[in-house]
């Protein structure tokens, strides 16, 4: 949720509308953000605070022993049903709440981790359980699990030591029944046999581990731009602003930027309800907060909870400590409020916390001094010298001009520092007064809460209604960052496998994990036909060339509206609304200057039900074939399309519920219906083919699956191009199907093509690329006679 909750937005709109027109005018023309902030501080009344408090109560992030007990019991139910992943998530929710049974929660989670094959994490949870006072009577049980983990990891000496400890505990425990003692001793005996077998056949370390080092891409540092490769330079002119340019001919797949986020905040994302979950007092929904580390975004297995709230979870004790030191010690008491105000407010706060007050204060002071000088110059009738700016052409800037580029430091270098973040454009004059008021009121609410938290730490000091000077400085800086985010926030995404029943060919979707600020990546201008691809690994971004980029050409990135997804008019409207510019990229100019609207200009491409020619027109569509006189209303066709989408969604649900026969039957009917009114290139037709391939693959009908997926690939290629990342993902699925169907020669060809495309966009370390290489290695180990098999 990047924006605040709807109720707070509506409340702020009503408050704005109720303001005196003179005050509205004053707020609208208050250009310095500090003035805007200070004008809004007294407008935030106790009634507003109370309203926010009631809203925030819905996002309660405290700790409750009753919640821990509930989640533990729910986890036990899932564990008994062998739903180990669901049990793992529920146990993690349990340990986020303080409870006398914390040791049991960790022990139970270790059991789920063991069954899922995560033995190192299992060992860590066993240690946590023991540190929390795991009952002595249950120690043999958890130590046996520890021994099994150590044996499976090849740590034989440690395993032997644990076995000795178990034997001592059994010998000393007089409360054990004869039956229990015999069961434990039998289990120990079995483990000793396993240990002996391990000693007889030591596990060899695979040489494949060195492959990572071999595949590391060469890094040639850029002397002027941190996190950028030497193949790019930073330029500036009055038309393009700051932008990156190729200093040499760049090949597809070459790295251009590898940057760690200056700041990132996990986005709650879409809620996923655990299968067969009922509505309860405690929330059993799964969101990004349960699946990813709140600091580094690494996927969570055995989360380490924050000691102060039930919301923040981390992948390790180290991440938890670093988060607490840098920002979470301040954010923790504000958790519910930040969830209510939205991610942008949270990012704005975290940005100033990470930078530190000294850095924020210094840059704010310098900014105000520069602003005063600028106003003095304008009063004298002078203007800013833009001559030098406009001479900064595609071949680079002179040494003298380089420091003039906003965000560069005194030595002329552009670093991914707070100074670079501070100098990102706010477009303050382009935001609507209502939006600025909402942002300012949200920041004032945060500052008030911060002041309240500080007062609680100083019990003898009475809380002042006046904001401190420090909070006024931080408030103005936060408002600046919140407005910057409108145009500079970067969605950190990942490919997540979606639930697909028992299908061997996993379906996947792109999900938003976090919102981040990347100062160097923010230098990339937009194009509806970009020459780069962007991928993420945790909080790091990698920008790669997706096509050849000749020396001197600008390096551009798509902000969302892409020529393959929508027409020029819609793209330009969206970009103008969000980013405040009218796109004049070559794709837009070419499309607007021709009669051809492009494949994506009309999202709904309809065909004649009689002759299958395309339908043309606005409200009433007519067949483009001269021999056919069919007329159909667009609204009627749109209703048909809506109904068809619902049917496809139902079929997808059947696939997830392990009912592939029913899903295939429904999808085949959808396919026939689609042929009656949709063009053969319509993306929904491609989705139907893709889902049919998934259904047939689940049934083990590999040839049928491959036939439908080839058709899906044709549609994706027509829309996105044969070298697009979308095509790469579809080729990956086809490779999986051909591999499992033992179609060796075609599988090898498809693997090669998929790997080539995905390496360009995602790099050689991408999980799908690694799987493709494993499939190839497996197929090449087959007897030569099978390699030439004709499918």
Phi, psi and omega in degrees: 000094182290322180268166177295169176297151186303321183297323179288320176300314180296320180297316180296322178296317179296320180294320177299314182296333182276350182291152175300135181307324179295320179291321175303314180298319180297317179292325183293324184263359179288094185287311177297129183296332177298322178294317179301314182298312183294327177293328184275340183304308181289346179283341180278101188263165177306327179295323178293318179297319179295319179298315179296322180298318179294320178295316183294334180299335179287340179253037183306131183236021178284183180248141183216120179303330179294324178294318179301315180297317180299310183294325178296315180294320177296321177297321179299320179299315180294322180297317179298330177273007180064026174266075192289326179294314178297319179298319180301314180297317181292321176295324178294322175297323181296315184288349176284350179246137178293134183203148175298339182261024182302321181297323179291324179297316179294320180295317179295322178294325178297325178294318178296318179297322179298314181291335178272357176084016179260080192285323178297315179294325177300316180298319180297318179291328175297317178297320179295318180300316181292323178294333180272005176089045179303134186305138183298323183294339181260359185304315181304322181298313183286330179288327175298319178296321179296318179299315180299319178299314182297321178295316180294334178270359178079016181264076192289320181296318178296320180298319180297320179296320179293321178300318178298320179297318180297316181299320179295317181296320180294319181294325184273339185276103182280350183278349182290137175286162181299320181295314180298318180299317180295320180297316181294317180295322178297318180295320178298318179300318178297320180292324177296322177297316179299318180297319179296319178297321179296320179294325181288330181229081182298144182280128178274142179281124182295139179289345183298342182296333180285348181299326180301316180296320181295327184272356180298131183283144183295132181247116175247108190295141176274128184286346185245337183232116179294146177072000178255154177276164185291350183279001181232153176228157179263122179240165179211134168210169187292337182275310185264349185067209176285137180201160180258142184228145178286130178266355177207171175291126185249136181267156176303137179094347180290140177285139179244320180217135170229109191227138173272137180300138173294322178206146176213150178227129180298132176270134179306321177072190182286136178279132177246123180274128177301140183306136178068019178281141176254164178291131183222173177297320181261140186288122177256009178289152180247127177231182179305328182298335180268344190251343185223148177298135183284354176252303186259354179070008176298146180295134184274141169242295179246088187291147174257115185280156171293144180284345185253339181220164181265002184270306186287131180224148186226160182279342182203166177296325180297313179298320180297318180293315180296318179298317181296317182293322188272327184202329191288337177298331176274321184285330189307312179290347184259007190309308183295320179296316181295322177295329180283321183281344175101164186295323181300317177298320181294317179297319180300315178295311184297328180299314181287330178291318179294319180293323183091148186298321183300314180292317179298312182298319180297314181289325177295319179298314179297321180298315181294322178295316178296322181295320178296316179297322179296316179294323177296316180297319179293326178293331178277001180085011179271162176231162179294139182284102182261001183297315181292327179298316186286343179278354179284093186268197186285350183264005177107176185247157176288162179300326182291325186276334187305317181296347181284344180293123181304137178097340178286149179271180187301330180275006178086358181273145174256110182250158178280053186256178178296329178299319178294319178297316182301326184270006172294146185291139177265335186051040185304324183284348183261343177288147178292150178303323179297318181292317178297323179295316178301312180299315183294316179299322178295317180292321176300318179300319178295315180298319178298318180292322177297318179295322178296317180296319179295323180293324179296329179286339179244080189301330183278351182261127179285136182292131180269147176280343180271132177293143177291160179301320179300315181290330175295319178294313180295323180298315178297318179297317179297320178297319177302312183292325181295321178288325177300322185299333180305324182247344188243354179294139178246126176283120175275119186241165176210156174270119181243132177291127179270163180298129183221031177062225182263014183294133176288328179270104185285137173275155182217162178214154176273129181237150177272121181265320188204169171245132187220164173245120176242100186301320182284314179298330179294347178286344182287126175281168184271148165215141177286350175228076190289161175250018179227161170236145182239129177228162184232147171225103188064234180263013179255143178246144173236127176253123180239152173289129179262354178204167179300134178240109180290156178304133178094348180277145179288143177267120189233160188223149179269127180278359181143297179292110184248147182299336180277351185249337181202163181283168185299317183299315180292319179300313183295324179294316180295318180293323179294320182292318185267322188249359173064032173220153177265114186294129176234035177290164185298325180297318179293315181297318180296317183290318181289335181271004180232170178276348182275124183273352178088157186293334183260000183296324174247114184295341183241104181260109185258154177232162181289133181288344182268308186244356177068015172285162182290150177262138184231151178133181181258265180288321177245125182259141177238152180295135182283349178282131180295337184274354184238139184245022184295133175238132181220138177288140180299321180300321179297316180293323179294323176295320176299318180296319179298314179298320180294320178298321178297320178295319179295321179296322178297317180296321179296323176297321177296322178297317181294331180269017177060043175237065187295325181297314179294323180295315180297318179300315180292320180294325178294323176293320177299322180298316179295316179298319181297322181297337183283339183215355178251147177292159182295341182263002182297138184297330178294326175299318178296321178297319179298315179298319180298315180292325176297319178299319179295319179296313180294326177296321177299325179277357181078015178266081192291321181295318178296318180299315181295322181298316181289324181289327176299321178294319177300318181297321178301319181290318179296319178297319180296326182276313189253342182103150184291342182254012183282159178294329177298317176296321179301317180294322178291321177296325178299316178297318180297321178299319178299316181295314181294323178298311181290333178273002175064027175272080196298305186296315180292325179298316180297319179294317181292321177301315180299315182292315180298318181296319180299314182292313184290328177298321180298314187273327190242346179089161185290342181271000179300142184300320180293322178297317179298319179294321177299319180294323177294320178297317180298314180301320180296316182291324182287345176278351180290157176305146183304325181299327181282335181294335181255018180295138178265122181272000000 
